[in-house]
Amino acid sequence: MKLLLAVTIIACASATQWVPIATPSDGFAMGPVTTNYTLEVFYDHLCSDSAAAWPGLFQYWQQNKDWLQLVIHIHPLPYHYYAFIVGVAGRFIQLNYPQNFTDFVTWMFVHQDKYLDTALYWNLATIKSNLATDTQTATGAPFGQVSNALNNNAYYYDLGVSTTYAFTRGITGTPQYLINGIWSPDATNCETPSDWVTLFQAIKS
């Protein structure tokens, strides 16, 4: 969920030059490897605010992917009971079927109520089975491979490393954003492509 903070935003002077930065050490990167503009987003697959923000951001990035690097971080929040195991499925797709990761993100955001409400009545074995089935539906990844990943501690550890990375970057909720490695509270209010146009016009001006 969005963390509402009273902050003072320090605007960059118009003469400030953005220095190209390399791809961050964590996350799923799309777009140019080295660019003047890298946008990192931290999402919880079961966060309604993340779900609302995703379509507009993805559309904006598709229209500007020649110059904008987008890095998606999976950041499961502790108060969404099954967010971590859903994140493990996402991490499996990131690593093994990267061409289908955005399909997984979109599918899970559309169907997240299933894992927020209905899943509360399932046991862990049912959760894993249904999640493997849904991941296959969303991405085409074989059920057996997803099921094995959901029982593989290495994926849980790997996602835990990502959670630690988010904390080291000062991330406290979702969706939250870094632009060229700097936390951007203004970006939290962006939901439509036009919102992102306005934000980056201000950054570039």
MDAnalysis code that builds the backbone (N, CA, C; Angstrom):
import MDAnalysis as mda
import numpy as np

u = mda.Universe.empty(615, n_residues=205, atom_resindex=np.repeat(np.arange(205), 3), trajectory=True)
u.add_TopologyAttr("name", ["N", "CA", "C"] * 205)
u.add_TopologyAttr("resid", np.arange(1, 206))
u.add_TopologyAttr("resname", ["MET", "LYS", "LEU", "LEU", "LEU", "ALA", "VAL", "THR", "ILE", "ILE", "ALA", "CYS", "ALA", "SER", "ALA", "THR", "GLN", "TRP", "VAL", "PRO", "ILE", "ALA", "THR", "PRO", "SER", "ASP", "GLY", "PHE", "ALA", "MET", "GLY", "PRO", "VAL", "THR", "THR", "ASN", "TYR", "THR", "LEU", "GLU", "VAL", "PHE", "TYR", "ASP", "HIS", "LEU", "CYS", "SER", "ASP", "SER", "ALA", "ALA", "ALA", "TRP", "PRO", "GLY", "LEU", "PHE", "GLN", "TYR", "TRP", "GLN", "GLN", "ASN", "LYS", "ASP", "TRP", "LEU", "GLN", "LEU", "VAL", "ILE", "HIS", "ILE", "HIS", "PRO", "LEU", "PRO", "TYR", "HIS", "TYR", "TYR", "ALA", "PHE", "ILE", "VAL", "GLY", "VAL", "ALA", "GLY", "ARG", "PHE", "ILE", "GLN", "LEU", "ASN", "TYR", "PRO", "GLN", "ASN", "PHE", "THR", "ASP", "PHE", "VAL", "THR", "TRP", "MET", "PHE", "VAL", "HIS", "GLN", "ASP", "LYS", "TYR", "LEU", "ASP", "THR", "ALA", "LEU", "TYR", "TRP", "ASN", "LEU", "ALA", "THR", "ILE", "LYS", "SER", "ASN", "LEU", "ALA", "THR", "ASP", "THR", "GLN", "THR", "ALA", "THR", "GLY", "ALA", "PRO", "PHE", "GLY", "GLN", "VAL", "SER", "ASN", "ALA", "LEU", "ASN", "ASN", "ASN", "ALA", "TYR", "TYR", "TYR", "ASP", "LEU", "GLY", "VAL", "SER", "THR", "THR", "TYR", "ALA", "PHE", "THR", "ARG", "GLY", "ILE", "THR", "GLY", "THR", "PRO", "GLN", "TYR", "LEU", "ILE", "ASN", "GLY", "ILE", "TRP", "SER", "PRO", "ASP", "ALA", "THR", "ASN", "CYS", "GLU", "THR", "PRO", "SER", "ASP", "TRP", "VAL", "THR", "LEU", "PHE", "GLN", "ALA", "ILE", "LYS", "SER"])
u.atoms.positions = np.array([
    [0.828, -1.196, 0.000],
    [0.000, 0.000, 0.000],
    [0.870, 1.256, 0.000],
    [0.304, 2.335, -0.431],
    [1.063, 3.576, -0.452],
    [1.281, 4.056, 0.976],
    [2.484, 4.481, 1.250],
    [2.789, 5.065, 2.534],
    [2.687, 6.568, 2.383],
    [1.727, 7.166, 3.121],
    [1.499, 8.597, 3.005],
    [2.442, 9.318, 3.948],
    [3.300, 10.089, 3.387],
    [4.301, 10.802, 4.169],
    [4.247, 12.275, 3.843],
    [4.519, 13.069, 4.840],
    [4.675, 14.500, 4.611],
    [6.137, 14.740, 4.299],
    [6.403, 15.083, 3.080],
    [7.794, 15.235, 2.670],
    [8.005, 16.559, 1.981],
    [9.221, 17.002, 2.048],
    [9.640, 18.180, 1.301],
    [10.486, 17.710, 0.143],
    [10.038, 18.005, -1.058],
    [10.731, 17.535, -2.253],
    [11.705, 18.603, -2.715],
    [12.951, 18.200, -2.829],
    [13.995, 19.116, -3.284],
    [14.111, 18.995, -4.788],
    [13.747, 20.030, -5.481],
    [13.775, 19.996, -6.951],
    [15.183, 20.200, -7.458],
    [15.500, 19.469, -8.496],
    [16.810, 19.633, -9.134],
    [16.808, 20.902, -9.977],
    [17.898, 21.619, -9.948],
    [18.019, 22.810, -10.785],
    [18.010, 22.394, -12.244],
    [17.553, 23.303, -13.089],
    [17.417, 22.965, -14.507],
    [18.754, 22.611, -15.138],
    [19.855, 23.087, -14.541],
    [21.172, 22.823, -15.121],
    [21.716, 21.455, -14.723],
    [21.030, 20.783, -13.784],
    [21.530, 19.504, -13.318],
    [21.539, 18.484, -14.449],
    [22.623, 17.743, -14.569],
    [22.736, 16.703, -15.578],
    [22.555, 15.341, -14.920],
    [21.673, 14.523, -15.504],
    [21.488, 13.166, -14.997],
    [22.616, 12.296, -15.533],
    [23.290, 11.584, -14.640],
    [24.420, 10.748, -15.027],
    [23.913, 9.342, -15.327],
    [24.272, 8.802, -16.485],
    [23.841, 7.430, -16.787],
    [24.294, 6.461, -15.710],
    [23.403, 5.542, -15.326],
    [23.762, 4.548, -14.331],
    [23.521, 3.158, -14.896],
    [24.264, 2.216, -14.394],
    [24.118, 0.834, -14.848],
    [22.856, 0.220, -14.247],
    [22.469, -0.933, -14.771],
    [21.308, -1.630, -14.259],
    [21.503, -1.940, -12.777],
    [20.504, -1.682, -11.917],
    [20.626, -2.008, -10.492],
    [20.904, -3.495, -10.282],
    [21.457, -3.819, -9.119],
    [21.888, -5.184, -8.843],
    [20.739, -6.138, -8.578],
    [19.528, -5.629, -8.394],
    [18.375, -6.472, -8.135],
    [17.248, -6.071, -9.079],
    [16.333, -6.989, -9.311],
    [15.148, -6.660, -10.084],
    [15.194, -7.161, -11.512],
    [14.084, -6.959, -12.189],
    [13.893, -7.399, -13.569],
    [13.954, -6.176, -14.469],
    [15.017, -6.062, -15.257],
    [15.265, -4.859, -16.050],
    [14.778, -5.017, -17.478],
    [14.129, -3.976, -17.983],
    [13.679, -3.911, -19.373],
    [14.103, -2.575, -19.953],
    [14.465, -2.584, -21.223],
    [14.882, -1.354, -21.868],
    [16.389, -1.280, -21.998],
    [16.918, -0.108, -22.330],
    [18.360, 0.033, -22.569],
    [19.176, -0.298, -21.323],
    [20.310, -0.944, -21.525],
    [21.155, -1.350, -20.404],
    [21.764, -0.144, -19.713],
    [22.204, 0.824, -20.498],
    [22.754, 2.065, -19.950],
    [21.964, 3.236, -20.522],
    [21.487, 4.088, -19.636],
    [20.613, 5.178, -20.066],
    [20.695, 6.325, -19.079],
    [20.226, 7.481, -19.487],
    [20.163, 8.623, -18.576],
    [19.022, 8.497, -17.572],
    [18.078, 7.594, -17.816],
    [16.888, 7.500, -16.973],
    [16.566, 6.042, -16.665],
    [16.708, 5.683, -15.403],
    [16.330, 4.365, -14.923],
    [15.246, 4.520, -13.865],
    [14.109, 3.895, -14.112],
    [12.975, 3.935, -13.188],
    [12.832, 2.570, -12.541],
    [13.010, 2.537, -11.233],
    [12.807, 1.299, -10.480],
    [11.453, 1.366, -9.772],
    [10.703, 0.276, -9.868],
    [9.409, 0.207, -9.208],
    [9.382, -1.017, -8.302],
    [8.822, -0.851, -7.129],
    [8.695, -1.929, -6.152],
    [7.223, -2.287, -6.022],
    [6.891, -3.522, -6.377],
    [5.511, -3.979, -6.402],
    [5.321, -5.170, -5.469],
    [4.147, -5.209, -4.858],
    [3.634, -6.404, -4.199],
    [2.513, -6.919, -5.100],
    [2.607, -8.178, -5.539],
    [1.600, -8.723, -6.446],
    [0.192, -8.679, -5.863],
    [0.065, -8.592, -4.540],
    [-1.251, -8.600, -3.904],
    [-1.649, -7.232, -3.373],
    [-0.951, -6.194, -3.809],
    [-1.255, -4.823, -3.382],
    [-2.178, -4.156, -4.393],
    [-3.319, -3.657, -3.926],
    [-4.279, -3.033, -4.842],
    [-3.736, -1.758, -5.464],
    [-2.930, -1.005, -4.720],
    [-2.339, 0.206, -5.283],
    [-1.327, -0.135, -6.376],
    [-0.565, -1.204, -6.177],
    [0.353, -1.666, -7.221],
    [-0.425, -2.055, -8.470],
    [-1.531, -2.762, -8.267],
    [-2.361, -3.193, -9.401],
    [-2.911, -1.996, -10.166],
    [-3.305, -0.954, -9.443],
    [-3.855, 0.231, -10.100],
    [-2.791, 1.001, -10.870],
    [-1.554, 0.956, -10.383],
    [-0.476, 1.741, -11.000],
    [0.146, 1.058, -12.215],
    [0.093, -0.269, -12.264],
    [0.822, -1.021, -13.278],
    [0.410, -0.726, -14.715],
    [-0.876, -0.741, -15.078],
    [-1.211, -0.573, -16.504],
    [-0.704, 0.737, -17.095],
    [-0.842, 1.832, -16.348],
    [-0.396, 3.119, -16.856],
    [1.106, 3.194, -17.015],
    [1.834, 2.630, -16.037],
    [3.294, 2.635, -16.124],
    [3.770, 1.758, -17.282],
    [3.188, 0.582, -17.422],
    [3.629, -0.327, -18.481],
    [3.360, 0.268, -19.851],
    [2.219, 0.931, -20.004],
    [1.910, 1.581, -21.281],
    [2.900, 2.706, -21.560],
    [3.203, 3.502, -20.532],
    [4.156, 4.597, -20.717],
    [5.524, 4.051, -21.097],
    [5.955, 2.991, -20.410],
    [7.268, 2.430, -20.733],
    [7.291, 1.880, -22.159],
    [6.238, 1.213, -22.586],
    [6.200, 0.676, -23.948],
    [6.338, 1.792, -24.985],
    [5.825, 2.961, -24.664],
    [5.904, 4.087, -25.582],
    [7.263, 4.783, -25.537],
    [8.066, 4.494, -24.504],
    [9.336, 5.214, -24.305],
    [10.503, 4.286, -23.991],
    [10.396, 3.029, -24.372],
    [11.408, 2.057, -23.988],
    [12.733, 2.221, -24.721],
    [12.783, 3.113, -25.698],
    [14.054, 3.359, -26.372],
    [15.026, 4.132, -25.481],
    [14.494, 4.906, -24.513],
    [15.370, 5.683, -23.642],
    [15.165, 5.411, -22.149],
    [14.073, 4.753, -21.777],
    [13.743, 4.551, -20.364],
    [13.966, 3.091, -19.968],
    [14.845, 2.895, -19.007],
    [15.009, 1.563, -18.434],
    [14.035, 1.408, -17.272],
    [13.267, 0.314, -17.285],
    [12.316, 0.020, -16.220],
    [12.795, -1.222, -15.486],
    [12.913, -1.118, -14.181],
    [13.347, -2.238, -13.356],
    [12.240, -2.558, -12.352],
    [11.716, -3.781, -12.426],
    [10.623, -4.199, -11.550],
    [11.184, -5.040, -10.409],
    [10.899, -4.620, -9.193],
    [11.301, -5.363, -8.001],
    [10.065, -5.990, -7.358],
    [10.151, -7.267, -7.023],
    [9.085, -7.910, -6.261],
    [9.333, -7.626, -4.782],
    [8.361, -6.986, -4.145],
    [8.521, -6.596, -2.738],
    [7.266, -7.002, -1.960],
    [7.165, -8.281, -1.570],
    [5.966, -8.742, -0.851],
    [5.854, -8.094, 0.526],
    [4.674, -7.578, 0.815],
    [4.444, -6.918, 2.094],
    [3.969, -7.939, 3.127],
    [4.404, -7.818, 4.374],
    [4.116, -8.853, 5.380],
    [2.642, -8.978, 5.737],
    [1.856, -7.917, 5.529],
    [0.446, -8.002, 5.915],
    [-0.442, -8.540, 4.797],
    [0.139, -8.930, 3.668],
    [-0.581, -9.720, 2.661],
    [-0.102, -11.157, 2.834],
    [-0.957, -11.998, 3.395],
    [-0.540, -13.286, 3.947],
    [0.205, -14.158, 2.944],
    [-0.270, -14.185, 1.698],
    [0.349, -15.057, 0.705],
    [1.209, -14.297, -0.299],
    [1.567, -13.074, 0.023],
    [2.345, -12.261, -0.921],
    [3.710, -12.863, -1.200],
    [4.321, -13.475, -0.189],
    [5.676, -13.974, -0.396],
    [5.683, -15.187, -1.331],
    [4.764, -16.121, -1.131],
    [4.765, -17.304, -1.990],
    [4.356, -16.945, -3.421],
    [3.448, -15.981, -3.569],
    [3.111, -15.490, -4.911],
    [4.346, -14.831, -5.523],
    [5.104, -14.107, -4.699],
    [6.344, -13.503, -5.179],
    [7.373, -14.533, -5.613],
    [7.385, -15.678, -4.947],
    [8.299, -16.752, -5.347],
    [7.950, -17.254, -6.744],
    [6.650, -17.396, -7.022],
    [6.243, -17.782, -8.378],
    [6.703, -16.739, -9.387],
    [6.567, -15.470, -9.014],
    [7.036, -14.401, -9.891],
    [8.533, -14.453, -10.109],
    [9.291, -14.740, -9.057],
    [10.738, -14.825, -9.195],
    [11.129, -15.999, -10.105],
    [10.426, -17.123, -9.980],
    [10.691, -18.250, -10.871],
    [10.505, -17.845, -12.334],
    [9.432, -17.113, -12.624],
    [9.187, -16.673, -14.003],
    [10.257, -15.684, -14.438],
    [10.621, -14.749, -13.572],
    [11.693, -13.795, -13.892],
    [12.946, -14.507, -14.377],
    [13.325, -15.542, -13.654],
    [14.601, -16.200, -13.909],
    [14.547, -17.209, -15.045],
    [13.407, -17.840, -15.240],
    [13.334, -18.951, -16.187],
    [12.499, -18.665, -17.439],
    [11.554, -17.737, -17.339],
    [10.715, -17.364, -18.478],
    [10.590, -15.838, -18.526],
    [11.726, -15.154, -18.642],
    [11.700, -13.685, -18.548],
    [10.802, -13.028, -19.587],
    [10.639, -13.658, -20.746],
    [9.787, -13.082, -21.785],
    [8.316, -13.063, -21.379],
    [7.974, -13.803, -20.325],
    [6.582, -13.893, -19.876],
    [6.345, -13.226, -18.524],
    [7.375, -12.553, -17.992],
    [7.216, -12.008, -16.647],
    [6.135, -10.928, -16.571],
    [6.077, -10.052, -17.554],
    [5.037, -9.008, -17.500],
    [3.643, -9.620, -17.640],
    [3.541, -10.756, -18.323],
    [2.251, -11.456, -18.381],
    [1.845, -11.936, -16.990],
    [2.823, -12.439, -16.239],
    [2.549, -12.881, -14.873],
    [2.115, -11.701, -14.014],
    [2.836, -10.587, -14.112],
    [2.500, -9.397, -13.326],
    [1.068, -8.957, -13.619],
    [0.732, -8.850, -14.886],
    [-0.601, -8.405, -15.272],
    [-1.672, -9.369, -14.780],
    [-1.462, -10.668, -14.994],
    [-2.455, -11.672, -14.597],
    [-2.684, -11.633, -13.091],
    [-1.604, -11.569, -12.336],
    [-1.748, -11.612, -10.885],
    [-2.432, -10.358, -10.351],
    [-2.155, -9.211, -10.946],
    [-2.843, -8.000, -10.506],
    [-4.342, -8.086, -10.784],
    [-4.701, -8.633, -11.927],
    [-6.116, -8.748, -12.277],
    [-6.835, -9.726, -11.350],
    [-6.135, -10.779, -10.930],
    [-6.766, -11.845, -10.152],
    [-6.312, -11.861, -8.694],
    [-5.767, -10.762, -8.203],
    [-5.160, -10.796, -6.876],
    [-6.165, -11.086, -5.768],
    [-7.454, -10.759, -5.968],
    [-8.444, -11.029, -4.925],
    [-8.514, -12.511, -4.585],
    [-8.199, -13.356, -5.553],
    [-8.205, -14.807, -5.316],
    [-7.245, -15.171, -4.198],
    [-6.104, -14.477, -4.154],
    [-5.089, -14.791, -3.151],
    [-5.182, -13.902, -1.916],
    [-6.063, -12.942, -1.963],
    [-6.318, -12.117, -0.785],
    [-7.515, -12.633, 0.012],
    [-8.473, -13.249, -0.669],
    [-9.723, -13.660, -0.028],
    [-9.924, -15.178, -0.077],
    [-10.157, -15.707, -1.267],
    [-10.461, -17.132, -1.402],
    [-9.364, -18.008, -0.814],
    [-8.119, -17.634, -1.035],
    [-6.985, -18.468, -0.618],
    [-6.880, -18.614, 0.894],
    [-7.527, -17.750, 1.650],
    [-7.458, -17.834, 3.099],
    [-8.083, -19.120, 3.627],
    [-8.882, -19.766, 2.790],
    [-9.536, -21.010, 3.188],
    [-8.783, -22.246, 2.683],
    [-7.646, -22.045, 2.044],
    [-6.860, -23.155, 1.512],
    [-5.720, -23.500, 2.462],
    [-5.287, -24.761, 2.401],
    [-4.065, -25.122, 3.108],
    [-2.871, -24.858, 2.190],
    [-1.666, -25.069, 2.702],
    [-0.480, -24.702, 1.935],
    [-0.356, -25.532, 0.658],
    [-0.687, -26.809, 0.736],
    [-0.594, -27.656, -0.449],
    [-1.539, -27.174, -1.540],
    [-2.734, -26.752, -1.152],
    [-3.703, -26.237, -2.124],
    [-3.225, -24.922, -2.716],
    [-2.657, -24.066, -1.858],
    [-2.093, -22.799, -2.333],
    [-1.061, -23.060, -3.421],
    [-0.140, -23.955, -3.148],
    [0.939, -24.220, -4.104],
    [0.399, -24.804, -5.403],
    [-0.549, -25.713, -5.305],
    [-1.118, -26.332, -6.497],
    [-1.863, -25.311, -7.346],
    [-2.701, -24.505, -6.713],
    [-3.471, -23.505, -7.461],
    [-2.570, -22.418, -8.026],
    [-1.535, -22.049, -7.283],
    [-0.615, -21.023, -7.766],
    [0.181, -21.538, -8.963],
    [0.579, -22.797, -8.922],
    [1.285, -23.381, -10.066],
    [0.376, -23.421, -11.290],
    [-0.890, -23.757, -11.068],
    [-1.853, -23.781, -12.178],
    [-2.056, -22.386, -12.749],
    [-2.224, -21.399, -11.872],
    [-2.451, -20.024, -12.332],
    [-1.221, -19.449, -13.019],
    [-0.035, -19.804, -12.542],
    [1.187, -19.341, -13.194],
    [1.308, -19.940, -14.584],
    [0.938, -21.197, -14.725],
    [0.927, -21.818, -16.045],
    [-0.077, -21.114, -16.960],
    [-1.253, -20.806, -16.434],
    [-2.263, -20.092, -17.218],
    [-1.755, -18.737, -17.677],
    [-1.071, -18.027, -16.778],
    [-0.613, -16.669, -17.077],
    [0.562, -16.635, -18.040],
    [1.434, -17.646, -17.962],
    [2.714, -17.545, -18.678],
    [3.017, -18.710, -19.614],
    [2.331, -19.821, -19.441],
    [2.655, -21.003, -20.227],
    [3.746, -21.866, -19.617],
    [4.307, -21.453, -18.488],
    [5.333, -22.258, -17.818],
    [4.709, -23.560, -17.330],
    [5.372, -24.690, -17.526],
    [4.807, -25.982, -17.134],
    [4.476, -26.052, -15.641],
    [3.331, -26.653, -15.341],
    [2.875, -26.792, -13.958],
    [3.950, -27.433, -13.084],
    [4.556, -28.519, -13.576],
    [5.539, -29.241, -12.780],
    [6.738, -28.390, -12.411],
    [7.203, -27.570, -13.335],
    [8.353, -26.712, -13.050],
    [8.010, -25.663, -11.994],
    [6.829, -25.069, -12.129],
    [6.418, -24.061, -11.143],
    [6.236, -24.711, -9.779],
    [5.604, -25.869, -9.764],
    [5.386, -26.591, -8.511],
    [6.708, -26.910, -7.827],
    [7.688, -27.348, -8.584],
    [9.011, -27.639, -8.014],
    [9.646, -26.382, -7.433],
    [9.478, -25.265, -8.134],
    [10.042, -24.002, -7.647],
    [9.411, -23.587, -6.325],
    [8.115, -23.829, -6.190],
    [7.413, -23.444, -4.963],
    [7.805, -24.322, -3.781],
    [8.536, -25.392, -4.061],
    [9.043, -26.264, -3.005],
    [10.564, -26.231, -2.923],
    [11.148, -25.236, -3.557],
    [12.604, -25.098, -3.606],
    [13.019, -23.898, -2.758],
    [13.722, -24.161, -1.673],
    [14.106, -23.085, -0.751],
    [14.991, -22.031, -1.400],
    [15.667, -22.386, -2.479],
    [16.567, -21.424, -3.120],
    [15.798, -20.214, -3.633],
    [14.583, -20.436, -4.144],
    [13.782, -19.320, -4.645],
    [13.295, -18.434, -3.497],
    [12.985, -19.037, -2.368],
    [12.557, -18.256, -1.207],
    [13.714, -17.405, -0.690],
    [14.892, -17.995, -0.648],
    [16.068, -17.240, -0.220],
    [16.344, -16.090, -1.180],
    [16.252, -16.375, -2.471],
    [16.540, -15.357, -3.484],
    [15.589, -14.179, -3.366],
    [14.306, -14.477, -3.130],
    [13.345, -13.388, -2.966],
    [13.601, -12.632, -1.664],
    [14.069, -13.338, -0.640],
    [14.417, -12.664, 0.604],
    [15.548, -11.672, 0.422],
    [16.492, -12.004, -0.439],
    [17.584, -11.073, -0.753],
    [17.014, -9.807, -1.397],
    [16.027, -9.979, -2.270],
    [15.400, -8.818, -2.911],
    [14.682, -7.945, -1.890],
    [14.036, -8.579, -0.927],
    [13.351, -7.824, 0.131],
    [14.361, -7.006, 0.929],
    [15.491, -7.613, 1.218],
    [16.552, -6.887, 1.930],
    [17.052, -5.708, 1.104],
    [17.203, -5.925, -0.202],
    [17.633, -4.838, -1.088],
    [16.660, -3.665, -0.996],
    [15.368, -3.973, -1.021],
    [14.366, -2.900, -0.952],
    [14.510, -2.104, 0.340],
    [14.710, -2.792, 1.446],
    [14.864, -2.100, 2.723],
    [16.110, -1.217, 2.734],
    [17.185, -1.695, 2.107],
    [18.400, -0.884, 2.069],
    [18.219, 0.364, 1.216],
    [17.247, 0.339, 0.327],
    [16.972, 1.506, -0.510],
    [15.916, 2.419, 0.118],
    [15.463, 2.096, 1.314],
    [14.501, 2.934, 2.014],
    [13.060, 2.691, 1.613],
    [12.789, 1.567, 0.969],
    [11.437, 1.266, 0.516],
    [10.620, 0.730, 1.681],
    [9.453, 1.314, 1.899],
    [8.620, 0.960, 3.050],
    [7.231, 0.491, 2.652],
    [6.888, 0.542, 1.384],
    [5.558, 0.121, 0.936],
    [5.571, -0.069, -0.568],
    [4.394, -0.284, -1.130],
    [4.270, -0.457, -2.578],
    [3.026, 0.261, -3.076],
    [3.024, 0.784, -4.291],
    [4.199, 0.911, -5.147],
    [5.056, 2.104, -4.721],
    [6.345, 1.932, -4.764],
    [7.280, 3.035, -4.549],
    [8.336, 2.985, -5.643],
    [8.973, 4.132, -5.877],
    [9.800, 4.286, -7.069],
    [11.118, 4.969, -6.757],
    [12.149, 4.544, -7.498],
    [13.430, 5.238, -7.533],
    [13.674, 5.687, -8.961],
    [14.128, 6.915, -9.132],
    [14.540, 7.402, -10.441],
    [16.025, 7.711, -10.371],
    [16.798, 6.973, -11.169],
    [18.262, 7.052, -11.102],
    [18.768, 6.849, -9.677],
    [18.141, 5.897, -8.988],
    [18.583, 5.533, -7.656],
    [18.092, 6.421, -6.541],
    [17.286, 7.438, -6.863],
    [16.806, 8.395, -5.863],
    [15.302, 8.197, -5.668],
    [14.870, 8.074, -4.403],
    [13.455, 7.884, -4.105],
    [12.648, 9.054, -4.654],
    [11.555, 8.744, -5.353],
    [10.719, 9.772, -5.963],
    [9.300, 9.683, -5.415],
    [8.980, 10.434, -4.357],
    [7.624, 10.390, -3.803],
    [6.563, 10.853, -4.792],
    [6.925, 11.788, -5.699],
    [5.958, 12.256, -6.686],
    [5.472, 11.113, -7.574],
    [6.337, 10.157, -7.858],
    [5.968, 9.064, -8.747],
    [4.865, 8.197, -8.159],
    [4.741, 8.177, -6.841],
    [3.725, 7.359, -6.191],
    [2.322, 7.780, -6.609],
    [2.174, 9.015, -7.038],
    [0.862, 9.517, -7.458],
    [0.572, 9.258, -8.935],
    [1.502, 8.669, -9.657],
    [1.318, 8.445, -11.094],
    [0.551, 7.140, -11.336],
    [-0.556, 7.241, -12.061],
    [-1.328, 6.050, -12.410],
    [-1.605, 5.953, -13.906],
    [-1.587, 7.062, -14.620],
    [-1.889, 7.048, -16.045],
    [-0.627, 7.396, -16.842],
    [-0.599, 7.044, -18.126],
    [0.551, 7.449, -18.946],
    [0.785, 8.954, -18.924],
    [-0.287, 9.734, -18.914],
    [-0.128, 11.195, -18.904],
    [0.510, 11.673, -17.602],
    [0.235, 10.974, -16.500],
    [0.894, 11.320, -15.235],
    [2.406, 11.152, -15.365],
    [2.830, 10.062, -16.002],
    [4.262, 9.819, -16.185],
    [4.883, 10.814, -17.158],
    [4.128, 11.192, -18.179],
    [4.619, 12.214, -19.107],
    [4.916, 13.500, -18.343],
    [3.973, 13.907, -17.500],
    [4.143, 15.139, -16.730],
    [5.352, 15.043, -15.809],
    [5.513, 13.888, -15.141],
    [6.624, 13.733, -14.220],
    [7.967, 13.825, -14.923],
    [8.107, 13.119, -16.035],
    [9.413, 13.118, -16.718],
    [9.666, 14.427, -17.461],
    [8.625, 15.116, -17.867],
    [8.829, 16.446, -18.437],
    [9.410, 17.380, -17.384],
    [8.911, 17.259, -16.148],
    [9.437, 18.101, -15.070],
    [10.882, 17.741, -14.746],
    [11.208, 16.456, -14.787],
    [12.575, 16.020, -14.497],
    [13.548, 16.526, -15.560],
    [13.102, 16.474, -16.823],
    [13.979, 16.842, -17.926],
    [14.092, 18.348, -18.123],
    [13.171, 19.097, -17.555],
    [13.146, 20.555, -17.815],
    [14.249, 21.273, -17.045],
])
